[in-house]
Amino acid sequence: MNRRVDNTNSFKNKLQGVNKIGLLSRLGMCGKKSSKFFYIMSSIHIVIVIIQASGKLPVEFRAVTGIFEIGLSITLSYHFGYMGMFQSLITNGLASIRLYAISNQIRAVLASEAGHLTGNLRIIANSAPGLLVNLSAARIAVMIVSIMVAYSYEQERKYINKLEWLACVDGVTGAYNHRYFQTKLEEEINNARYRSSSLAMVMIDVDNFKKYNDTHGHIAGDRLLLKTAEIFMEEAREQDIVCRYGGDEFAILMPDIDSKGILSMIERIRKKFIGFLDTEEICLHKCGISISAGYSIYPKLARDKDDLIMQADSALYQAKNMGRNNVRIYRDVFEDIKTFFNSDERQLLGGLRALLGTVSAKDKYTLGHSERVMDYAVRIGKAMGLGSERLRLLKIAALLHDIGKVEISETILNKTEPLTSSEIKILRRHPMYSVDILEPLSSIEMLIDSIKYHHERFDGKGYPTGRKGKEIPLEARILCVADAFDAMLSDRPYRKGMKMNDVLSELRSNSGTQFDPETVKAFLNTFDTDFDSVSCVELN
């Protein structure tokens, strides 16, 4: 327990050092206003002190200005702490010394030249030095009050700073919390816009954290998150901002950086994280722990704050569904394919993009799934020697193959229990719904057929028509393999994704029944080693 407290304190110190720019900038406007107020108050105070010291004012006015001078001394200490106190000590200290010196001078004059005075004049003369000594003591009292007021202010300020800190920092990891992340992201976006610079957002997730947490308990899980945050803090630049986004997800805001710098930082994090997993503390309980990351960059890819979050999150989701333990940059696949269409077809593409966005809103899995199927399909198509035109149409077909799900109820798409027979029938209509939606592109027969028949099986037991073998267009057979491959690999509301080697084994065992053997063979040949041993950093 003590070790955890020590670690948390060390994180606090690191955050104060590494990310102090972030925390202070949030209070920067307040600080500027406070400094301006201090300069105004100090200037007035100094002017009054100079006027008082000149002796040019009548005694009556000097008494009034003296009240203002003492009031400003205490006010400076109250509002500005030790900084105001030092000015109060200097001015009141000098005044106290001067008043005491004058009292001694008067006493000397009275002793040598005022011995002839009698009666009330003698009493008044004898009282004058004492009055000045009392005024000198009053200035010392003001100095003491200034010290007490300044001390009270500083203690209050420390307490407020502590509350500010607690409001901005996650209690488990010591990283900034989600509340601060939202505030800071808005500021950094505005700064990037003002300076015409960039802002990258990296989303990092601890793979299989829930399993580790459930197996070894929340204390062990918190310790893992704590160490993970420490690694992020150590490898981040001074201007970077490390936040716990939620659960086992972290977000790092990185101003003025390109993809090369981002990947370099993530690679350093990955190596240090792997080293941590090999320590005695955790090596016996890894539970498949690794890290996946996704990132995007404003304004190169994202248009605003919400866009940046969505894109980084989407890239992370893709990284995790590519088998975890890798990193992905967000990409807009519609930008990739729009050059394949003429001007009239591009207008249609805009509508299809909106429809696919609607599907994605109903089922987050679908859009990322379509993008991944596109990558796998192109990978298979290249392995099977398809020409550039067929690869182009295959790419479009893969992206749009599930667009018919826009007609399917959200309750069916996201149902966690087994579907009923009637619900299965509804879901199996989506290839025909896709064909209806894509009717304006019906002149591209291969594109439509690829989408229409991608759920047919090689043994004829598929849908919607029951075609089999080579009756199924090759592109549809390719989509069938790519679609099933990603579906087995991905987490769904009703089940966890399978491990890569298990997915590859499933493809082998169903080759010749569900899947075209030639397509499966071509796809498997693209894996020259077990997927789990592939480098964690894969670029699009």
VEXDREN-2710 file (C-alpha; in Angstrom, 1 decimal):
% VEXDREN-2710
k/r/px/py/pz
1/MET/0.0/0.0/0.0
2/ASN/2.8/2.4/0.9
3/ARG/4.5/1.6/-2.4
4/ARG/1.3/2.6/-4.3
5/VAL/1.1/5.9/-2.4
6/ASP/4.7/6.6/-3.2
7/ASN/4.1/5.8/-6.9
8/THR/1.1/8.1/-6.9
9/ASN/3.1/10.9/-5.4
10/SER/5.9/10.4/-7.8
11/PHE/3.4/10.6/-10.7
12/LYS/2.0/13.8/-9.2
13/ASN/5.5/15.3/-9.2
14/LYS/6.1/14.1/-12.8
15/LEU/2.8/15.5/-14.0
16/GLN/3.6/18.8/-12.3
17/GLY/6.9/18.8/-14.2
18/VAL/6.2/17.2/-17.5
19/ASN/2.7/18.5/-17.9
20/LYS/2.8/21.7/-15.9
21/ILE/2.3/23.7/-19.1
22/GLY/-1.0/22.1/-19.5
23/LEU/-2.3/22.7/-16.0
24/LEU/-1.0/26.3/-15.8
25/SER/-2.4/27.2/-19.2
26/ARG/-5.9/26.4/-18.0
27/LEU/-5.4/29.1/-15.3
28/GLY/-3.3/31.4/-17.5
29/MET/-6.0/34.0/-18.2
30/CYS/-6.7/34.2/-14.5
31/GLY/-3.0/34.6/-13.8
32/LYS/-2.6/37.4/-16.3
33/LYS/-5.5/39.3/-14.8
34/SER/-4.1/38.8/-11.3
35/SER/-0.6/40.1/-12.4
36/LYS/-2.2/43.2/-14.0
37/PHE/-4.1/43.9/-10.7
38/PHE/-0.9/43.5/-8.7
39/TYR/1.0/46.0/-10.9
40/ILE/-1.8/48.6/-10.5
41/MET/-2.1/48.1/-6.7
42/SER/1.7/48.2/-6.3
43/SER/2.1/51.3/-8.4
44/ILE/-0.6/53.2/-6.4
45/HIS/1.1/52.0/-3.1
46/ILE/4.6/53.1/-4.2
47/VAL/3.3/56.5/-5.4
48/ILE/1.6/57.1/-2.0
49/VAL/4.8/56.1/-0.2
50/ILE/6.9/58.5/-2.3
51/ILE/4.5/61.4/-1.6
52/GLN/4.5/60.6/2.1
53/ALA/8.3/60.5/2.1
54/SER/8.6/63.8/0.3
55/GLY/7.1/65.7/3.2
56/LYS/5.4/68.1/0.8
57/LEU/1.8/67.4/1.9
58/PRO/0.3/69.1/4.9
59/VAL/0.1/66.9/8.1
60/GLU/-3.7/66.6/7.8
61/PHE/-3.4/65.1/4.2
62/ARG/-0.5/62.9/5.2
63/ALA/-2.6/61.3/7.9
64/VAL/-5.3/60.5/5.3
65/THR/-2.8/59.1/2.8
66/GLY/-1.2/57.2/5.6
67/ILE/-4.4/55.3/6.1
68/PHE/-4.5/54.4/2.4
69/GLU/-0.9/53.3/2.5
70/ILE/-1.5/51.0/5.5
71/GLY/-4.7/49.7/3.9
72/LEU/-2.9/48.9/0.6
73/SER/-0.1/47.2/2.5
74/ILE/-2.5/44.7/4.0
75/THR/-4.5/44.4/0.8
76/LEU/-1.4/43.5/-1.2
77/SER/-0.6/40.8/1.4
78/TYR/-4.2/39.5/1.3
79/HIS/-4.5/39.3/-2.5
80/PHE/-0.9/38.3/-3.5
81/GLY/0.6/36.5/-0.5
82/TYR/4.3/36.6/0.0
83/MET/4.8/38.7/-3.1
84/GLY/2.6/41.5/-1.7
85/MET/4.0/41.0/1.8
86/PHE/7.6/41.7/0.7
87/GLN/6.5/45.1/-0.7
88/SER/4.6/45.8/2.5
89/LEU/7.6/44.9/4.7
90/ILE/9.9/47.1/2.7
91/THR/7.7/50.2/2.7
92/ASN/6.5/49.9/6.3
93/GLY/10.0/49.0/7.5
94/LEU/11.5/52.1/5.9
95/ALA/8.7/54.2/7.3
96/SER/9.2/52.7/10.8
97/ILE/12.9/53.4/10.7
98/ARG/12.3/57.0/9.5
99/LEU/9.7/57.8/12.2
100/TYR/12.0/56.4/14.9
101/ALA/15.0/58.4/13.6
102/ILE/12.9/61.6/13.6
103/SER/11.7/60.9/17.2
104/ASN/15.4/60.7/18.3
105/GLN/16.2/63.9/16.5
106/ILE/13.3/65.7/18.2
107/ARG/14.3/64.3/21.6
108/ALA/17.9/65.7/21.0
109/VAL/16.6/69.1/20.0
110/LEU/14.3/69.3/23.1
111/ALA/17.1/68.3/25.4
112/SER/19.4/71.1/24.2
113/GLU/17.0/73.9/23.1
114/ALA/13.6/73.5/24.7
115/GLY/14.5/73.5/28.4
116/HIS/12.8/76.9/28.9
117/LEU/9.4/75.6/27.9
118/THR/6.9/75.2/30.7
119/GLY/3.3/74.1/31.3
120/ASN/1.3/72.6/28.4
121/LEU/4.0/73.4/25.9
122/ARG/6.5/71.4/27.9
123/ILE/4.0/68.4/28.1
124/ILE/3.4/68.6/24.3
125/ALA/7.1/68.8/23.5
126/ASN/7.9/65.9/25.7
127/SER/5.1/63.8/24.1
128/ALA/6.2/64.4/20.5
129/PRO/9.1/61.9/20.4
130/GLY/6.9/59.2/22.0
131/LEU/4.1/59.8/19.5
132/LEU/6.5/59.2/16.7
133/VAL/7.9/56.1/18.4
134/ASN/4.2/54.8/18.6
135/LEU/3.7/55.5/14.9
136/SER/6.9/53.6/14.2
137/ALA/5.6/50.7/16.3
138/ALA/2.3/50.9/14.4
139/ARG/4.2/50.4/11.2
140/ILE/5.9/47.3/12.7
141/ALA/2.4/46.1/13.7
142/VAL/1.3/46.5/10.1
143/MET/4.4/44.4/9.0
144/ILE/3.4/41.7/11.4
145/VAL/-0.2/41.7/10.2
146/SER/1.0/41.6/6.6
147/ILE/3.1/38.5/7.4
148/MET/0.1/36.8/9.1
149/VAL/-2.3/37.7/6.2
150/ALA/0.2/36.6/3.6
151/TYR/0.8/33.3/5.4
152/SER/-3.0/32.7/5.6
153/TYR/-3.3/33.5/1.9
154/GLU/-0.5/31.1/0.9
155/GLN/-2.0/28.3/2.9
156/GLU/-5.4/28.9/1.3
157/ARG/-3.8/29.0/-2.1
158/LYS/-2.0/25.7/-1.5
159/TYR/-5.3/24.2/-0.5
160/ILE/-7.1/25.5/-3.6
161/ASN/-4.2/24.3/-5.8
162/LYS/-4.6/20.8/-4.2
163/LEU/-8.3/20.9/-5.0
164/GLU/-7.5/22.0/-8.5
165/TRP/-5.1/19.1/-8.8
166/LEU/-7.6/16.6/-7.5
167/ALA/-10.2/17.8/-9.9
168/CYS/-7.9/17.3/-12.8
169/VAL/-6.1/14.1/-12.0
170/ASP/-7.3/10.4/-12.0
171/GLY/-6.9/9.0/-8.5
172/VAL/-5.8/5.5/-9.7
173/THR/-3.1/6.3/-12.3
174/GLY/-2.0/9.9/-11.6
175/ALA/-2.7/10.8/-15.2
176/TYR/-5.1/13.6/-16.1
177/ASN/-8.7/12.6/-15.9
178/HIS/-11.4/12.6/-18.6
179/ARG/-12.8/16.0/-17.4
180/TYR/-9.4/17.7/-17.8
181/PHE/-9.0/15.9/-21.2
182/GLN/-12.1/17.4/-22.6
183/THR/-11.2/20.9/-21.4
184/LYS/-7.6/20.6/-22.7
185/LEU/-8.5/19.1/-26.0
186/GLU/-10.7/22.2/-26.7
187/GLU/-7.9/24.5/-25.8
188/GLU/-5.3/22.6/-27.9
189/ILE/-7.6/22.5/-30.9
190/ASN/-8.0/26.3/-30.7
191/ASN/-4.2/26.8/-30.2
192/ALA/-3.5/24.6/-33.3
193/ARG/-6.1/26.6/-35.3
194/TYR/-4.6/29.9/-34.2
195/ARG/-1.0/28.9/-34.9
196/SER/-1.8/26.9/-38.1
197/SER/-0.1/23.9/-36.5
198/SER/-1.3/20.3/-35.8
199/LEU/-2.6/18.3/-32.9
200/ALA/-2.4/14.5/-32.7
201/MET/-4.5/12.4/-30.5
202/VAL/-3.4/8.9/-29.6
203/MET/-5.8/6.4/-28.0
204/ILE/-4.1/3.5/-26.2
205/ASP/-5.9/0.5/-24.8
206/VAL/-4.6/-2.3/-22.5
207/ASP/-5.5/-5.5/-24.3
208/ASN/-7.2/-8.2/-22.2
209/PHE/-7.2/-5.9/-19.2
210/LYS/-10.7/-7.1/-18.1
211/LYS/-9.5/-10.7/-18.0
212/TYR/-6.5/-9.7/-16.0
213/ASN/-8.6/-7.6/-13.6
214/ASP/-11.2/-10.4/-13.1
215/THR/-8.5/-13.0/-12.6
216/HIS/-6.2/-11.2/-10.3
217/GLY/-8.5/-8.7/-8.6
218/HIS/-8.9/-4.9/-8.7
219/ILE/-5.8/-4.2/-6.7
220/ALA/-3.6/-6.0/-9.2
221/GLY/-5.6/-4.3/-12.0
222/ASP/-5.0/-0.8/-10.5
223/ARG/-1.3/-1.6/-10.1
224/LEU/-1.1/-2.5/-13.8
225/LEU/-2.9/0.7/-14.8
226/LEU/-0.6/2.7/-12.5
227/LYS/2.6/1.2/-14.1
228/THR/1.1/1.7/-17.6
229/ALA/0.5/5.4/-16.9
230/GLU/4.0/5.7/-15.6
231/ILE/5.4/4.3/-18.9
232/PHE/3.3/6.7/-20.9
233/MET/4.5/9.7/-18.8
234/GLU/8.1/8.7/-19.1
235/GLU/8.0/8.4/-22.9
236/ALA/5.8/11.5/-23.6
237/ARG/7.3/14.8/-24.5
238/GLU/7.2/17.7/-22.1
239/GLN/4.4/19.4/-24.0
240/ASP/2.3/16.2/-24.4
241/ILE/-0.7/15.6/-22.2
242/VAL/-1.4/12.1/-20.9
243/CYS/-5.0/11.4/-19.7
244/ARG/-6.9/8.4/-18.6
245/TYR/-9.8/8.4/-21.0
246/GLY/-11.8/5.8/-19.2
247/GLY/-11.4/2.2/-18.0
248/ASP/-8.2/0.8/-19.5
249/GLU/-8.1/3.5/-22.2
250/PHE/-5.6/6.3/-22.2
251/ALA/-5.4/9.4/-24.5
252/ILE/-2.3/11.4/-25.3
253/LEU/-2.6/14.8/-26.9
254/MET/0.6/15.7/-28.9
255/PRO/0.9/19.2/-30.3
256/ASP/3.1/19.8/-33.4
257/ILE/4.0/16.2/-34.3
258/ASP/3.8/14.0/-37.4
259/SER/3.1/10.3/-37.9
260/LYS/6.8/9.4/-37.7
261/GLY/7.1/11.1/-34.3
262/ILE/3.9/9.4/-33.1
263/LEU/5.0/6.0/-34.2
264/SER/8.5/6.5/-32.6
265/MET/6.9/7.4/-29.3
266/ILE/4.5/4.4/-29.4
267/GLU/7.3/2.1/-30.2
268/ARG/9.3/3.3/-27.2
269/ILE/6.2/2.8/-25.1
270/ARG/5.7/-0.7/-26.5
271/LYS/9.3/-1.8/-25.8
272/LYS/9.2/-0.5/-22.2
273/PHE/5.8/-2.1/-21.6
274/ILE/7.1/-5.4/-22.9
275/GLY/10.0/-5.0/-20.5
276/PHE/7.6/-4.4/-17.6
277/LEU/5.6/-7.6/-18.6
278/ASP/8.8/-9.6/-18.2
279/THR/9.4/-8.4/-14.6
280/GLU/8.9/-10.7/-11.7
281/GLU/5.9/-8.6/-10.6
282/ILE/3.7/-9.6/-13.6
283/CYS/5.5/-12.2/-15.8
284/LEU/3.6/-15.1/-14.3
285/HIS/0.2/-13.4/-14.7
286/LYS/0.3/-11.8/-18.1
287/CYS/-3.1/-13.1/-19.3
288/GLY/-2.3/-12.0/-22.9
289/ILE/-1.7/-8.4/-21.8
290/SER/-0.5/-6.0/-24.5
291/ILE/-1.3/-2.6/-25.8
292/SER/-3.1/-1.4/-29.0
293/ALA/-3.1/2.2/-30.2
294/GLY/-4.9/4.3/-32.8
295/TYR/-4.4/7.9/-33.7
296/SER/-5.5/10.8/-35.9
297/ILE/-4.2/14.3/-36.5
298/TYR/-5.9/17.6/-36.7
299/PRO/-6.4/19.3/-39.2
300/LYS/-4.8/16.8/-41.6
301/LEU/-7.5/14.2/-41.0
302/ALA/-9.9/15.6/-38.4
303/ARG/-12.0/18.7/-38.8
304/ASP/-12.8/19.4/-35.2
305/LYS/-12.6/18.1/-31.6
306/ASP/-15.4/15.6/-31.9
307/ASP/-14.0/14.4/-35.3
308/LEU/-10.5/13.9/-33.7
309/ILE/-12.0/11.8/-30.9
310/MET/-14.1/9.7/-33.2
311/GLN/-11.2/9.0/-35.6
312/ALA/-8.7/8.1/-32.9
313/ASP/-11.3/5.8/-31.3
314/SER/-12.1/4.3/-34.7
315/ALA/-8.4/3.7/-35.4
316/LEU/-8.0/2.0/-32.0
317/TYR/-11.0/-0.2/-32.6
318/GLN/-9.5/-1.2/-35.9
319/ALA/-6.1/-2.0/-34.2
320/LYS/-7.8/-4.2/-31.6
321/ASN/-9.8/-6.0/-34.3
322/MET/-6.6/-6.7/-36.3
323/GLY/-5.6/-9.0/-33.6
324/ARG/-4.6/-6.5/-30.9
325/ASN/-1.0/-5.5/-30.0
326/ASN/-0.6/-3.1/-33.0
327/VAL/-1.2/0.5/-33.9
328/ARG/-3.3/2.1/-36.6
329/ILE/-3.7/5.6/-38.0
330/TYR/-7.3/6.6/-39.0
331/ARG/-8.0/6.8/-42.6
332/ASP/-11.1/7.8/-44.5
333/VAL/-11.8/4.9/-46.9
334/PHE/-14.3/7.0/-48.9
335/GLU/-11.4/9.3/-49.8
336/ASP/-9.5/6.3/-50.9
337/ILE/-12.2/5.1/-53.3
338/LYS/-13.8/8.3/-54.5
339/THR/-11.2/8.7/-57.3
340/PHE/-12.6/5.5/-58.8
341/PHE/-15.9/7.2/-59.7
342/ASN/-16.9/9.8/-62.2
343/SER/-18.5/13.1/-61.1
344/ASP/-22.1/11.7/-61.2
345/GLU/-21.1/8.6/-59.3
346/ARG/-19.3/10.7/-56.7
347/GLN/-22.7/12.3/-55.8
348/LEU/-24.1/8.9/-55.3
349/LEU/-21.1/8.0/-53.2
350/GLY/-21.9/10.9/-50.9
351/GLY/-25.3/9.4/-50.3
352/LEU/-23.9/5.9/-49.8
353/ARG/-21.4/7.4/-47.3
354/ALA/-24.3/8.9/-45.4
355/LEU/-26.1/5.6/-45.4
356/LEU/-23.1/3.7/-44.2
357/GLY/-22.7/6.3/-41.4
358/THR/-26.3/5.6/-40.4
359/VAL/-25.5/1.9/-40.3
360/SER/-22.5/2.7/-38.2
361/ALA/-24.6/4.7/-35.8
362/LYS/-26.9/1.8/-35.3
363/ASP/-24.1/-0.8/-35.1
364/LYS/-20.6/0.6/-34.3
365/TYR/-19.1/-2.7/-35.6
366/THR/-20.3/-2.4/-39.2
367/LEU/-18.2/0.5/-40.5
368/GLY/-14.9/-0.7/-39.1
369/HIS/-15.8/-4.2/-40.1
370/SER/-16.4/-3.1/-43.7
371/GLU/-13.0/-1.3/-43.8
372/ARG/-11.2/-4.3/-42.5
373/VAL/-13.0/-6.6/-45.0
374/MET/-11.9/-4.3/-47.7
375/ASP/-8.2/-4.7/-46.6
376/TYR/-8.5/-8.5/-46.4
377/ALA/-10.3/-8.8/-49.7
378/VAL/-7.7/-6.8/-51.5
379/ARG/-5.0/-8.9/-49.8
380/ILE/-6.7/-12.1/-51.2
381/GLY/-7.4/-10.6/-54.6
382/LYS/-3.7/-9.7/-55.0
383/ALA/-2.7/-13.2/-53.9
384/MET/-5.0/-14.6/-56.6
385/GLY/-3.6/-12.4/-59.3
386/LEU/-6.6/-10.1/-59.9
387/GLY/-6.0/-7.1/-62.2
388/SER/-6.2/-3.5/-61.1
389/GLU/-9.8/-3.0/-62.3
390/ARG/-11.1/-6.0/-60.6
391/LEU/-9.3/-5.1/-57.4
392/ARG/-10.8/-1.6/-57.6
393/LEU/-14.3/-3.0/-57.8
394/LEU/-13.6/-5.6/-55.2
395/LYS/-12.5/-2.8/-52.9
396/ILE/-15.7/-0.9/-53.4
397/ALA/-17.8/-4.0/-53.0
398/ALA/-16.1/-4.8/-49.7
399/LEU/-16.8/-1.4/-48.3
400/LEU/-20.4/-1.4/-49.3
401/HIS/-21.3/-5.1/-48.8
402/ASP/-23.2/-4.5/-45.5
403/ILE/-24.9/-1.3/-46.5
404/GLY/-28.3/-3.1/-46.6
405/LYS/-28.1/-3.4/-42.8
406/VAL/-29.5/0.2/-42.8
407/GLU/-32.9/-1.5/-43.2
408/ILE/-32.4/-3.9/-40.2
409/SER/-33.6/-3.0/-36.8
410/GLU/-31.0/-1.8/-34.3
411/THR/-32.4/-4.2/-31.7
412/ILE/-31.5/-7.1/-34.1
413/LEU/-28.1/-5.8/-35.0
414/ASN/-27.1/-5.4/-31.4
415/LYS/-28.9/-8.2/-29.7
416/THR/-26.8/-10.1/-27.2
417/GLU/-29.0/-13.2/-27.0
418/PRO/-29.4/-15.8/-29.8
419/LEU/-31.5/-14.5/-32.7
420/THR/-34.9/-16.1/-33.3
421/SER/-35.7/-17.8/-36.6
422/SER/-37.8/-14.8/-37.7
423/GLU/-34.9/-12.4/-36.8
424/ILE/-32.4/-14.6/-38.7
425/LYS/-34.7/-14.4/-41.8
426/ILE/-34.8/-10.6/-41.5
427/LEU/-31.0/-10.4/-41.1
428/ARG/-30.4/-12.6/-44.1
429/ARG/-32.3/-10.2/-46.3
430/HIS/-29.5/-7.5/-46.0
431/PRO/-27.7/-8.6/-49.2
432/MET/-30.8/-8.0/-51.2
433/TYR/-31.4/-4.7/-49.4
434/SER/-27.9/-3.8/-50.4
435/VAL/-28.6/-4.6/-54.0
436/ASP/-31.8/-2.4/-53.9
437/ILE/-29.8/0.5/-52.5
438/LEU/-27.1/0.2/-55.1
439/GLU/-29.5/-0.1/-58.0
440/PRO/-28.1/3.2/-59.5
441/LEU/-24.8/1.3/-60.0
442/SER/-26.5/-1.8/-61.5
443/SER/-24.6/-1.2/-64.7
444/ILE/-21.5/-2.4/-62.8
445/GLU/-22.7/-6.0/-62.8
446/MET/-19.6/-7.5/-61.0
447/LEU/-19.9/-5.0/-58.2
448/ILE/-23.6/-5.8/-57.6
449/ASP/-23.1/-9.6/-57.9
450/SER/-20.1/-9.6/-55.5
451/ILE/-22.3/-8.0/-52.8
452/LYS/-25.5/-10.0/-53.6
453/TYR/-23.7/-13.4/-53.3
454/HIS/-21.1/-12.8/-50.6
455/HIS/-23.1/-15.0/-48.1
456/GLU/-23.4/-17.9/-50.4
457/ARG/-21.5/-21.1/-49.3
458/PHE/-19.3/-23.2/-51.5
459/ASP/-21.4/-26.2/-50.7
460/GLY/-24.6/-24.5/-51.7
461/LYS/-26.1/-24.0/-48.2
462/GLY/-25.7/-20.3/-48.1
463/TYR/-28.2/-17.4/-48.9
464/PRO/-30.0/-15.7/-50.6
465/THR/-30.1/-18.0/-53.6
466/GLY/-28.2/-21.2/-52.6
467/ARG/-25.6/-21.0/-55.4
468/LYS/-22.6/-23.2/-55.0
469/GLY/-19.0/-23.8/-56.2
470/LYS/-17.9/-21.8/-59.2
471/GLU/-21.5/-20.6/-59.8
472/ILE/-20.6/-18.0/-57.2
473/PRO/-18.6/-15.1/-58.6
474/LEU/-15.0/-15.2/-57.6
475/GLU/-15.2/-11.7/-56.0
476/ALA/-18.2/-12.9/-53.9
477/ARG/-16.2/-15.9/-52.7
478/ILE/-13.3/-13.7/-51.8
479/LEU/-15.7/-11.4/-49.8
480/CYS/-17.1/-14.5/-48.1
481/VAL/-13.7/-15.5/-46.7
482/ALA/-12.7/-11.9/-45.8
483/ASP/-16.1/-11.2/-44.1
484/ALA/-16.0/-14.5/-42.1
485/PHE/-12.3/-13.9/-41.1
486/ASP/-13.0/-10.5/-39.6
487/ALA/-16.3/-11.6/-38.0
488/MET/-14.5/-14.5/-36.2
489/LEU/-11.7/-12.2/-35.1
490/SER/-13.8/-9.3/-33.8
491/ASP/-15.5/-8.8/-30.5
492/ARG/-19.3/-8.7/-30.8
493/PRO/-22.0/-7.9/-28.2
494/TYR/-22.8/-11.6/-27.8
495/ARG/-19.3/-13.1/-27.8
496/LYS/-15.5/-12.3/-27.6
497/GLY/-13.4/-12.5/-30.7
498/MET/-11.4/-15.6/-31.4
499/LYS/-7.6/-15.8/-31.4
500/MET/-5.9/-15.4/-34.7
501/ASN/-4.5/-18.9/-34.9
502/ASP/-7.9/-20.3/-34.0
503/VAL/-9.5/-18.2/-36.8
504/LEU/-7.0/-19.5/-39.4
505/SER/-7.6/-23.1/-38.2
506/GLU/-11.4/-22.5/-38.7
507/LEU/-10.8/-21.3/-42.3
508/ARG/-8.8/-24.5/-43.0
509/SER/-11.4/-26.8/-41.5
510/ASN/-14.3/-25.1/-43.4
511/SER/-12.4/-25.0/-46.7
512/GLY/-14.5/-26.8/-49.4
513/THR/-17.7/-26.5/-47.4
514/GLN/-18.4/-22.9/-46.4
515/PHE/-15.4/-21.4/-48.2
516/ASP/-13.9/-21.7/-51.7
517/PRO/-10.7/-23.8/-51.2
518/GLU/-8.6/-21.8/-53.7
519/THR/-9.6/-18.5/-51.9
520/VAL/-8.7/-19.9/-48.5
521/LYS/-5.4/-21.3/-49.8
522/ALA/-4.5/-17.9/-51.3
523/PHE/-5.4/-16.1/-48.1
524/LEU/-3.5/-18.5/-45.8
525/ASN/-0.4/-18.1/-48.1
526/THR/-0.3/-14.4/-47.2
527/PHE/0.5/-15.4/-43.6
528/ASP/4.1/-16.5/-43.6
529/THR/4.1/-16.9/-39.8
530/ASP/1.6/-17.0/-36.9
531/PHE/-0.2/-13.8/-36.7
532/ASP/0.5/-13.4/-33.0
533/SER/4.2/-13.1/-33.6
534/VAL/3.8/-10.4/-36.2
535/SER/5.3/-7.0/-35.2
536/CYS/2.9/-5.0/-33.2
537/VAL/3.4/-1.8/-35.3
538/GLU/1.5/-2.2/-38.6
539/LEU/0.9/0.8/-40.9
540/ASN/-1.8/1.3/-43.4
END
